[in-house]
Structures are given as structure tokens and as C-alpha cells.
């Protein structure tokens, strides 16, 4: 790997030495430097673009050109006449200044080549064709070539270190702005421009009075001819694998007109390729953000859906079906309608073995070997409708409603070296309806009002069942727990069940008033409320041999085995903020004053807590240049728990994890500091992003855990000891000619207090990760990406120390040959040192070979191979608050499929 890196660096160095530098300053007729003027150079003989650049704040530019070549130089700037000249480059560097004059439409020079990157205000526009070499198939392939843009491990798009939270096509939301569906499905050849919209605000009226520095959106502009008719592609594939036949059908169809759009994405396969994961589906929903989020209140309604045991990327068998459609319709110039419907079904089989070491080894908790086989099924449906009405600039009304329903089931066979065999089953069929209403009104140029309200109705009904072996004549490891639960011990098995139902109803609303004092400052007053209600019912029972059920009375927890709890929470708050710009600084101090009330009633007893709390916050932004900034944020937040941690009756999270709540839990308070630096520099092709954060949590809700062998019983308390978390992460990216180098780094320190067997211990974790990478960006030659990930994970879990060191070199090759053949392959080798002199490793190798006659051909033929080395399993090491795991996860065998892609 080191030899390959050295060779690539040597090639890059030779390429750089073969270049001549053209540099200078671009000014206007008054001799003032012009920032963000565009300079392009294209070869006179080949007519190909060979270099481009943008001037910095001093008007300086720099281009790298080939020796002994004649170039056409073109310089452009908004409202200026484009300058064009022929330049002969020999073998020495050239310094040359240029002057641009006010545009004269009568003799303006026609643009002969489109600038790859243009910057106007907060909008960066990339010309898609300038960043393609012919091997690109989907939007994500283009995005990966753009400076300052990355696709992270979760498939999200990041720009300058910030996750893109909205994506549009021709100005219309694509599946409500979901970036993953867009990047993986929109055909590359349909894309004309990619616009990065920094400081994005969906409400134009509020753009000048709110801080939007973290908001980044993308707008994909389609090529001419991709409107008013269907475009997209349909992929059909088949193959064979051990004990199964492989199939794949993926239609991806799009239709856009100025008035409406329709998109359809389907997926039917058993190869493990997922358009959306279950986590994607759960997070899908498009922009339902709590109106009170900025007020300092966090209330957790809990998540009682199935905690699936399998990562969908690591399974033995995966079958997936997806059908999704999205529409937008401009009913008239003032009314826009949009919506989507998604149905996703997945069936997964997985197998995993683990060695578990529990914390606080001096407490006598035995180490455990486990083997688990899982079968999981998930059916999920989502429907969303949206309407936006804007009769004029002063009024804007938006309404959204999202319905979600699912039917999930999980079956698990678990063998434990301590407990023996256990069969578990979980089912849940929850639904929720989320509605949002927003209204913005501009009274005059100095006064703006806004109303934001959101209502959530959620119903969850998880069922859990566990069957454990029991020897009525002997002593089993589970006997003590069975006795604590009050189970009948005179049966061959312990067959335990529990029904739960959690109903949540929450209204979150606020009214904002913005008063503009002058062009550099404004006031913001907020009046808001959160009204939340939760009902929680559960009952624990045992199945008997005759099919009847037995309701046990536990010998612990005061005999409480059922729950019937009503929890109500209220927050009425008043907020005030002052936003002030002076020079390079934008300062926004503020506070919110809250009147909190929460009450829960259970077993005829009521627990109340009412109090006032002042929560300050501050944001300071320094804008060094148009593309360089530093932001400091501080806020204090109040955190409230959900009903399941208040309910006193026993809850089975699993057969070996039993929970009972504490009805008089108080809120937790946190202090949070964030420092963010961002620099996007097209002058020297350097992009830098860094973030540092620190949080200090007071009265944090923690669990107090008692172990009986490897079976734990938890209750909750407000810890009297503060928890801390510190994080530093960053990325620097620099382009040298046709080579782009980047370096990612992350440091994280966490400290939290835990209570096991009535003893307090401090759990500390320190994680370091470093990832240097280098990639080429040739137009007509194969491109190679080399990366090396190195991470160290140190943990001190109450006396047990662990260290995991992971190294993972990888190589990715992308070759476009004879303008018709595309070859892509990626290989990675992962080695994990588990700190005791032992190490484990595994490899991944995938490849794809495709042929199409030319870029406009209707048919493409492809051979796709995954897990070429036929690796049976992968090894991972991880920790949580009570244990450290070394796990072997079995994966799909080698799959080879033949595919035909038809492009509309």
C-alpha cells in the first residue's frame, strides 16, 4: 500500500513539474481588484478545457498550463465585458494582469466555453459536464468529483463539511428533499448544472433576519431536452449463487415540465442492494423539525419500534421491494402542491457470533459467548401531502401532513454460553400522523410575523415473547431471574410474553415577531408552547402448557408487573434575541424564559413538578471573506424523558434486560459549545472544514443496573455527577493539477457515570480516527483513489480497559476505455488489533464491467460481482456502557449478476 501511495505521489509530482504557472491580478477600470472573477484556459488545437480558476479577495488568480501550447484565455465577471485573448505558453512561468470594463451589449464577446464553477453570492454553480469523464452513471458519481463536496459513509451529501438537508430538481423538491434517493437514482447524463445554495432559507421573508449558516441545499438543473418527456432508466438483472437464483428489477423514471413533475423509483431484488435502508425510511419525512427546537427544550417521546438486530449491509440473505412515487404540481402562480408515497418491504436473515466482556470485572459478571440467528421482516408505508400558498411576497402559507404505518416482525434464536438456548419473537404495527402548519406575514419592511405549529399523533404496540429452556429438577442460570419475575418454575420452558401500548399526542407551536431596527440589526421575540400527553400500558404474562396465560406477581419491584401510566408535559416560553452585524461580525445573543409543568399518574398516585428556567444562548459569526467564516455557538438546554422511564411496572426490553421506571425523575440540563470553521477557496483549490464541540450534562438521567449472572435489571435516576463529551473533527482537501488529496481526522472524548451493583464507576472513552486519501481526476485516463483509515478506540469501563486499533487501506479504480467500456473496482483490507496481542482481518472486493456503444446509447450491458473473494464473515469490535464486544458477522457469499440497462 505504501509503495502504491509513493508511486501515485511521484506521478503527481512529475505531472506538476511538467506544468507552467500563469498568474496575475484581475482589476476593474478603476484599478480595484475583482474577487470571484472566472478565468478559463482551453487548448487552441484540441478545443478542450485544460484549466480554470477564480480570483481571491485580492483579485489574484493562478492557472497550471502545459508547456509549449497555445491557449485561449477567457475572463468573465458579473456586469463586466468578457475578455478574451490568445496566449502562447512556452517553458517559463508567466505573470500577467488583466483589466475588465463595464459591459457593452453591442460588442460583448460571446462566451465560447462554459465556466466549470461560478460563484454568485451564496450560490455556487458547477457545470456537470466539466466534472465527468464518461464513467459516471448517477448523480452521486458527479458529486464525488466536485471540489468541496463529499458523499459520507451514510450516503449523505456533504458540502464544506455540512450535511445537505434539501435537494431540488429544477427548483422542485425531489421526494421532499431527500438527498440519498436523488444521488443514487438521477441519471448523470440528465444533469446540466449543480447549484449549491449556501445559507439557504425556504422562506424568503426570513432570510435577512435569521441565521441560516448551517443550511445547505442543492438544486439540480436538467439539461435542455430533459423536460416535457420521460427520462431515466430500467435495469433488469439475473445471476446465480450457492443455493439460490438472483434477480433484480430497478425502474427509475422521471418526468419534468415547468408546471408539474412525476418521479417513480422501484426496486425488486434479492442481491442485497438497497435503495433505502430501514433507518432511511424511519428518518424519511422531509423537514418536520420541532418549532421549539431553538427554544432550548428537548422532550423525548421515545422510540418503541423494533430495535432490529441486523445491519442491512451485513446479512446472509436480503430480499427487498421498494415502490415510491413523488409529484409536484403548480396549480397556479400562487399555489404549489406536492407529495410522495413510499412502500418498502425487506426480509433479512443474519448470523452473528460474539464474545462479550462485561464492565467492572471485579464484580464477578461472567464473560459470555453468544451465537444468534435472526429472521427479520419489515413492511413500511409513508404518504405525505404538502401545499404552499403564496399570493404575494407578504404572505406565505404552508401545510404538510405525513402518515406512516409499519408492520415489523423479528425472530431470533440465541445461544448463550451462560443461559443456553433462547427463542425470541417481537412484533409491532405502529402508526403516526404528523401535521405542520406555517404562516409568514410581512406587515411592512420593518415588521415580520411567523406562526409555526406541529401536531404529532403516535401509536405504538410492541409485543415481545421469549422461550427459555428450564430444568425443573436442576439449577438453571435463569432460575433466580424467573423467581424475581414470579414465573411458574414447574414447566419445561419459561415462555414469557409482554404487550405494551404507548400513545403519544403532542402540539408544538410558536409565534415569532421580527422587528428590523436598521440594515445591520433586528430584534426577534418568540411566544411558544409544547403540550404533550403520553399513555403507557403494559402487562407481563407467562404462557402455560395448556395454552392459557398466567399473570405473575414479581418478588421484586414491589410486585409491580403491569403499567397504567398517564404522563402530561407543558412548556410555555417567551424568547428574545438581538441580531447585530458590525464589520465582519454577526452577533446574536438571546434567551428564553420557560414555565415547565409535568405530571404523571400511576397506581392512584400523582407526581408533579412545576418550575421556571431561564435558558441563555449566543451565536457569533466572523465572516473573514465571502468563503471563509468562523462560528461560535453556546446554548443551555433542558432535557425531558419519555413515559417509559417514569412507569414503575416491569418492562422486558429482552429476556436478559429488565427495566422499571422512576416516577419522580427530574429534567437534565446541558451546556453546549460549538466552534465551526469553514473555508472554500477556488483560488488555490483548498477546502478546509473543522468543528469543535463540548457538552456538559448536569442531572443526566442514568440507569442503575443490577446483574444476576449476565441478566440485568435497570432502573433510572438523576445522576449527581456531571457527564462530559468533547469532539474535534475536520477535513482539509487540496487539488494539485489532476490530483486531489484530502485528510480527515476526528477526536472524541466522552465521560459518563454509571451505577452497577450499587457502585458508581466512571466510563471514559477516547477515540481517534485519521483518514488520508488521494485521487486522480483525469479526463481520458483511468482514475485511482487510495485511502488509509487508522483509528484507535480506548475505553475504561469502570476498571476494565480495552483498546481497539483498526487499520483499513483501500483502493478504488475507475476506468473509461475506448469511450464505450467502463470498469470499476474497489478493494479494502481491514485489520483490527484487539489489544491483547491478537488481531483479526477481513477483505472486501467488488467489481463492475459495463459496455455501451456511446454515452447516448439506449442499451448498456453490465457484469456486476460482489464479494469476489467469497469472504464468509466480517469482524467488528465495539463497546457500550456495560460491555465490550468482539463480533463475527456472516455476510452474503460471492454474487455475480448480468444486467441490462435501458435508458429512456
HELIX and SHEET records of a PDB file:
HELIX    1   1 UNK A    2  UNK A   17  1                                  16    
HELIX    2   2 UNK A  128  UNK A  131  5                                   4    
HELIX    3   3 UNK A  139  UNK A  143  1                                   5    
HELIX    4   4 UNK A  175  UNK A  177  5                                   3    
HELIX    5   5 UNK A  179  UNK A  185  1                                   7    
HELIX    6   6 UNK A  188  UNK A  190  5                                   3    
HELIX    7   7 UNK A  204  UNK A  206  5                                   3    
HELIX    8   8 UNK A  278  UNK A  283  1                                   6    
HELIX    9   9 UNK A  293  UNK A  295  5                                   3    
HELIX   10  10 UNK A  361  UNK A  363  5                                   3    
HELIX   11  11 UNK A  479  UNK A  485  1                                   7    
HELIX   12  12 UNK A  557  UNK A  559  5                                   3    
HELIX   13  13 UNK A  643  UNK A  645  5                                   3    
SHEET    1   A 3 UNK A  60  UNK A  66  0                                        
SHEET    2   A 3 UNK A  19  UNK A  28 -1                                        
SHEET    3   A 3 UNK A  94  UNK A  95  1                                        
SHEET    1   B 3 UNK A  60  UNK A  66  0                                        
SHEET    2   B 3 UNK A  19  UNK A  28 -1                                        
SHEET    3   B 3 UNK A  98  UNK A 100  1                                        
SHEET    1   C 4 UNK A  49  UNK A  54  0                                        
SHEET    2   C 4 UNK A  38  UNK A  43 -1                                        
SHEET    3   C 4 UNK A  69  UNK A  76 -1                                        
SHEET    4   C 4 UNK A  83  UNK A  89 -1                                        
SHEET    1   D 6 UNK A 117  UNK A 120  0                                        
SHEET    2   D 6 UNK A 123  UNK A 127 -1                                        
SHEET    3   D 6 UNK A 191  UNK A 198 -1                                        
SHEET    4   D 6 UNK A 216  UNK A 222 -1                                        
SHEET    5   D 6 UNK A 166  UNK A 169  1                                        
SHEET    6   D 6 UNK A 172  UNK A 173 -1                                        
SHEET    1   E 3 UNK A 149  UNK A 151  0                                        
SHEET    2   E 3 UNK A 157  UNK A 159 -1                                        
SHEET    3   E 3 UNK A 162  UNK A 163 -1                                        
SHEET    1   F28 UNK A 297  UNK A 299  0                                        
SHEET    2   F28 UNK A 628  UNK A 640  1                                        
SHEET    3   F28 UNK A 605  UNK A 625 -1                                        
SHEET    4   F28 UNK A 585  UNK A 602 -1                                        
SHEET    5   F28 UNK A 562  UNK A 582 -1                                        
SHEET    6   F28 UNK A 521  UNK A 543 -1                                        
SHEET    7   F28 UNK A 493  UNK A 518 -1                                        
SHEET    8   F28 UNK A 447  UNK A 460 -1                                        
SHEET    9   F28 UNK A 431  UNK A 444 -1                                        
SHEET   10   F28 UNK A 395  UNK A 416 -1                                        
SHEET   11   F28 UNK A 368  UNK A 392 -1                                        
SHEET   12   F28 UNK A 335  UNK A 358 -1                                        
SHEET   13   F28 UNK A 317  UNK A 332 -1                                        
SHEET   14   F28 UNK A 260  UNK A 269 -1                                        
SHEET   15   F28 UNK A 244  UNK A 256 -1                                        
SHEET   16   F28 UNK A 230  UNK A 241 -1                                        
SHEET   17   F28 UNK A 895  UNK A 903 -1                                        
SHEET   18   F28 UNK A 859  UNK A 866 -1                                        
SHEET   19   F28 UNK A 839  UNK A 851 -1                                        
SHEET   20   F28 UNK A 821  UNK A 833 -1                                        
SHEET   21   F28 UNK A 800  UNK A 817 -1                                        
SHEET   22   F28 UNK A 783  UNK A 797 -1                                        
SHEET   23   F28 UNK A 759  UNK A 776 -1                                        
SHEET   24   F28 UNK A 739  UNK A 756 -1                                        
SHEET   25   F28 UNK A 701  UNK A 708  1                                        
SHEET   26   F28 UNK A 711  UNK A 718 -1                                        
SHEET   27   F28 UNK A 657  UNK A 659  1                                        
SHEET   28   F28 UNK A 651  UNK A 654 -1                                        
SHEET    1   G 5 UNK A 297  UNK A 299  0                                        
SHEET    2   G 5 UNK A 628  UNK A 640  1                                        
SHEET    3   G 5 UNK A 668  UNK A 681 -1                                        
SHEET    4   G 5 UNK A 686  UNK A 698 -1                                        
SHEET    5   G 5 UNK A 723  UNK A 736 -1                                        
SHEET    1   H 7 UNK A 297  UNK A 299  0                                        
SHEET    2   H 7 UNK A 628  UNK A 640  1                                        
SHEET    3   H 7 UNK A 605  UNK A 625 -1                                        
SHEET    4   H 7 UNK A 585  UNK A 602 -1                                        
SHEET    5   H 7 UNK A 562  UNK A 582 -1                                        
SHEET    6   H 7 UNK A 521  UNK A 543 -1                                        
SHEET    7   H 7 UNK A 549  UNK A 550 -1                                        
SHEET    1   I 9 UNK A 297  UNK A 299  0                                        
SHEET    2   I 9 UNK A 628  UNK A 640  1                                        
SHEET    3   I 9 UNK A 605  UNK A 625 -1                                        
SHEET    4   I 9 UNK A 585  UNK A 602 -1                                        
SHEET    5   I 9 UNK A 562  UNK A 582 -1                                        
SHEET    6   I 9 UNK A 521  UNK A 543 -1                                        
SHEET    7   I 9 UNK A 493  UNK A 518 -1                                        
SHEET    8   I 9 UNK A 463  UNK A 469 -1                                        
SHEET    9   I 9 UNK A 420  UNK A 428 -1                                        
SHEET    1   J14 UNK A 297  UNK A 299  0                                        
SHEET    2   J14 UNK A 628  UNK A 640  1                                        
SHEET    3   J14 UNK A 605  UNK A 625 -1                                        
SHEET    4   J14 UNK A 585  UNK A 602 -1                                        
SHEET    5   J14 UNK A 562  UNK A 582 -1                                        
SHEET    6   J14 UNK A 521  UNK A 543 -1                                        
SHEET    7   J14 UNK A 493  UNK A 518 -1                                        
SHEET    8   J14 UNK A 447  UNK A 460 -1                                        
SHEET    9   J14 UNK A 431  UNK A 444 -1                                        
SHEET   10   J14 UNK A 395  UNK A 416 -1                                        
SHEET   11   J14 UNK A 368  UNK A 392 -1                                        
SHEET   12   J14 UNK A 335  UNK A 358 -1                                        
SHEET   13   J14 UNK A 883  UNK A 890 -1                                        
SHEET   14   J14 UNK A 873  UNK A 879 -1                                        
END                                                                             
